[in-house]
Amino acid sequence: MKKQTDRLLVIWFVLTIFVLALLFLFSPSNKFSELENRYLQAEPKLTWDNLISKQFAEEAETYVTDHFPLRGQWVWVKSLSEQLRLQQENNGIYNGKEGYLFEKFTKPDPALIAQYTAAVKAFAAANPDSDMKFLLAPTSIGLYPDKLPWKAPYDPQDKMNEAVGNQLEGLANLTYMNGFNVLMPHAPEDIYYRTDHHWTTLGAYYAYEAYAKQMGWKPHPMTDYTVKIVSDSFLGSYHTRGQFSLAKPDLLQVYIPKKPVATSMYVADTDTRTDRLYDESYLAKKDKYSYFLGGVHALMTLTSDIPAGEENLDKLLVIKDSYAHSFLPFLTQHVKEIHVIDMRYYNGSISQYMKDNGISDTLLLFNTATFAENNEILKLSK
Amino acid sequence: MVFSSLLFLFVFLPAVFLLYWLSPRRGKNLILFLASLVFYAWGEPVYIVIMLISTVTDYGFGLLLSKPEWGPKRRKAIVVASVIVNLALLSYFKYADFAVHNVNALLGTDIPLTELALPIGISFYTFQSMSYIIDVYRGTAKAQRNWIDFGTFVALFPQLVAGPIVQYNTLAEQLKERRVTMEMFAEGVKRFIIGLAKKVLLANNIGLLWHSIADADAGTLPVLTAWLGIMAFAFQIYFDFSGYSDMAIGLGLMFGFRFNENFNKPYAAQSITDFWRRWHISLGSWFRDYVYIPLGGNRKGLGKQLRNILIVWVLTGIWHGAAWNFMLWGLYFGVILIFEKWAGLRLLARAPRWMRHLYASLFILIGWVLFAFDELPKVGDYLKAMFGLNGQPAWNDGTLYFLYTNAVLLALLVLASIAWKKSAEGEGGYSAVRSLAGSAWLIVLFLLSVSYLVDATFNPFLYFRF
């Protein structure tokens, strides 16, 4: 009997490696993975230089892994097995309670944070006539440590937000708004996505409300909007990285003003103009958050047709990360011309840009994780 | 290339099988030799030259040694020359920077570093080459006249980059004449899958725990977390390395070779002497046969024996890496082994089994601390954490989190460390159900391993450093 099972095992093993090899060789290869929201490794090119520099070998390894037959199913099996063995994290993502996924937030290096706040201070000092607000929004792990897996270690984000606030104190033309003060009162509501690293449109609304008050404007009450669910199958970036099977999708909502204002959006990166703030094509893709403003751009301008006399401000510069994407549409009802710069991709001098365009009001809007982990903020001092 | 990659499993291996099976008997070694060169060149396109230099010179030295008209003096000169060539290669690529660094620090000189990357497997193939020349010199093996067979011996891809270190005389016959039976191939498949699962499912995953603990500041680690961390490292290195040896042995069987065992449940050891009979056996035998015994072993009085033990263990230490901590690690075991020889083993014999086991585990784990950090101050900090000298509590929330999120894995690791059955032991007398269940279990392990490889964001291979 052992002989027969031995033979079966051998046949199975040889068949498995040959069949998977053939499937891999002859299956059509995708360029883009919807599941992971990234471009897959292209077929490596066999040249002498590539061979010697080991680039060919490395790319070939990635190529096989990226294009392996039934890739999604294999990943699903791995994730299920990890959950069965009680592991609560995968690729730096915690599988929290009530369907919340969280990105680990590691204690930022105080010396780096000091450099970043120094850059902000220098920027404020270099533009003394400009009125600046700085809103630092926590990410979901900052607001919901109680929803982390049992006993999971975390570093409190509010400490960092406080430290940044302390370091920015006493500047004549910059007001620091701690996102915790803005969002904590609304924590029981759905202000963060469970599967993505952004705040929800509701979270963005509360931030807008706070910012408007800070600016001395009258924010529109919630009743001024029609809330529409544009997708009920949003599995965001945390899901992409953590790959937890059985995750519940989020709702993607849009707040449509009952008294709309026509806004045109100009994207400098691609030199394109559109009159829509929302790009519906993304709703069919994995990266659904890019529905807001069509995703990340280095530089864009939102010009709104606000009836004369009803505007609160002519020009505003927003220096931001992607948290601003669901937030900015609210501002289009108050500001005629909003210039939007993403520090991670914009390389010019911002002070110069403000002079060139005659802008004095500025909003810096980041989430705590972006601010702690991207040194591009140092470009402010250019 | 490493075995635990999809490229190896589903591109390289099927291709080699196909060529090997289609080739006539006489061409099989050539296929293996060429496949091994591709396998090596994959990770080291430039350094393959060094391996070929070592191979060609030792092939030549072997032929010279087989000249009957050459007297003992010339024969000795050839052995010395071979050892010098191999050790020179090894020293230049592995130890030059370490030496330069220390000379600079000591004398305040400014000799530039070579900054060369370590050629993969150099510590393994130079040792194999040397074993060949020494075996031929001693007359325990005949010189290999066929360059393809010799090349196959040195470069044989299953054991090329991480052992087991195969001594020439164990493989000489098999290079000439070998047969793969269905039983042997099945044994190979079983062994390979077990090795793959050890590496991919056990070692890699417990490695994540070790990294999250090792990356933290040791000054903040509670006592239990520190112990949990070093246990995780112990499991990681054992399952990584023995998994690799299992895969090597399994692949060898599939091509008709029988390599020696490299591990025998080392964590079941009851003393450090016992541990070193069970851990990396092929390296231990190499040092015994080619260093310890030629130096006189234990036959020349106590003083010489002590000296020999210390020499072997310092060498074993730095074989593992060119850094002080590895030397210290070797010396540490040398001293313990001397103690055990002198009195320890007699004392231990009186202790109950669990106490012997505890004693061995304790010293093995402390040894791993020396091994794990290549900066000595870090070793000190970590040891302080383990013994509660850093002012931290016995445990904290993090300890509990690490424990329960790894509980299942830790249970499996303990079970696999003491109870993992070698499939070689699968003699007859198995019932049909058990035999089928065993195969089904292996299939599950293989598929699960593949799923972890497809999701491979974390697949480093530890033994490339040696």
Chai-1 contact restraints between the chains, C-beta under 6 A:
chainA,res_idxA,chainB,res_idxB,connection_type,confidence,min_distance_angstrom,max_distance_angstrom,comment,restraint_id
A,M1,B,A432,contact,1.0,0.0,6.0,A-B,restraint_1
A,M1,B,S435,contact,1.0,0.0,6.0,A-B,restraint_2
A,K2,B,Y430,contact,1.0,0.0,6.0,A-B,restraint_3
A,K2,B,S435,contact,1.0,0.0,6.0,A-B,restraint_4
A,T5,B,S435,contact,1.0,0.0,6.0,A-B,restraint_5
A,T5,B,L436,contact,1.0,0.0,6.0,A-B,restraint_6
A,T5,B,S439,contact,1.0,0.0,6.0,A-B,restraint_7
A,D6,B,A186,contact,1.0,0.0,6.0,A-B,restraint_8
A,R7,B,M182,contact,1.0,0.0,6.0,A-B,restraint_9
A,L9,B,A186,contact,1.0,0.0,6.0,A-B,restraint_10
A,L9,B,V189,contact,1.0,0.0,6.0,A-B,restraint_11
A,L9,B,S439,contact,1.0,0.0,6.0,A-B,restraint_12
A,V10,B,F185,contact,1.0,0.0,6.0,A-B,restraint_13
A,V10,B,A186,contact,1.0,0.0,6.0,A-B,restraint_14
A,V10,B,V189,contact,1.0,0.0,6.0,A-B,restraint_15
A,F13,B,V189,contact,1.0,0.0,6.0,A-B,restraint_16
A,I17,B,F10,contact,1.0,0.0,6.0,A-B,restraint_17
A,I17,B,P14,contact,1.0,0.0,6.0,A-B,restraint_18
A,F18,B,P14,contact,1.0,0.0,6.0,A-B,restraint_19
A,L20,B,F10,contact,1.0,0.0,6.0,A-B,restraint_20
A,A21,B,F10,contact,1.0,0.0,6.0,A-B,restraint_21
A,A21,B,P14,contact,1.0,0.0,6.0,A-B,restraint_22
A,L51,B,P45,contact,1.0,0.0,6.0,A-B,restraint_23
A,I52,B,P45,contact,1.0,0.0,6.0,A-B,restraint_24
A,A57,B,W42,contact,1.0,0.0,6.0,A-B,restraint_25
A,E61,B,S5,contact,1.0,0.0,6.0,A-B,restraint_26
A,E61,B,L7,contact,1.0,0.0,6.0,A-B,restraint_27
A,V64,B,L6,contact,1.0,0.0,6.0,A-B,restraint_28
A,V64,B,L7,contact,1.0,0.0,6.0,A-B,restraint_29
A,T65,B,L6,contact,1.0,0.0,6.0,A-B,restraint_30
A,F68,B,L6,contact,1.0,0.0,6.0,A-B,restraint_31
A,F68,B,V454,contact,1.0,0.0,6.0,A-B,restraint_32
A,R71,B,V454,contact,1.0,0.0,6.0,A-B,restraint_33
A,W74,B,S451,contact,1.0,0.0,6.0,A-B,restraint_34
A,W74,B,V454,contact,1.0,0.0,6.0,A-B,restraint_35
A,V75,B,D455,contact,1.0,0.0,6.0,A-B,restraint_36
A,V77,B,S451,contact,1.0,0.0,6.0,A-B,restraint_37
A,K78,B,S451,contact,1.0,0.0,6.0,A-B,restraint_38
A,K78,B,Y452,contact,1.0,0.0,6.0,A-B,restraint_39
A,K78,B,D455,contact,1.0,0.0,6.0,A-B,restraint_40
A,R85,B,V408,contact,1.0,0.0,6.0,A-B,restraint_41
A,R85,B,L409,contact,1.0,0.0,6.0,A-B,restraint_42
A,L86,B,T405,contact,1.0,0.0,6.0,A-B,restraint_43
A,L86,B,V408,contact,1.0,0.0,6.0,A-B,restraint_44
A,Q87,B,T405,contact,1.0,0.0,6.0,A-B,restraint_45
A,Q88,B,T405,contact,1.0,0.0,6.0,A-B,restraint_46
A,N91,B,T457,contact,1.0,0.0,6.0,A-B,restraint_47
A,K151,B,D397,contact,1.0,0.0,6.0,A-B,restraint_48
A,K151,B,L400,contact,1.0,0.0,6.0,A-B,restraint_49
A,K151,B,Y401,contact,1.0,0.0,6.0,A-B,restraint_50
A,A152,B,Y401,contact,1.0,0.0,6.0,A-B,restraint_51
A,P153,B,G398,contact,1.0,0.0,6.0,A-B,restraint_52
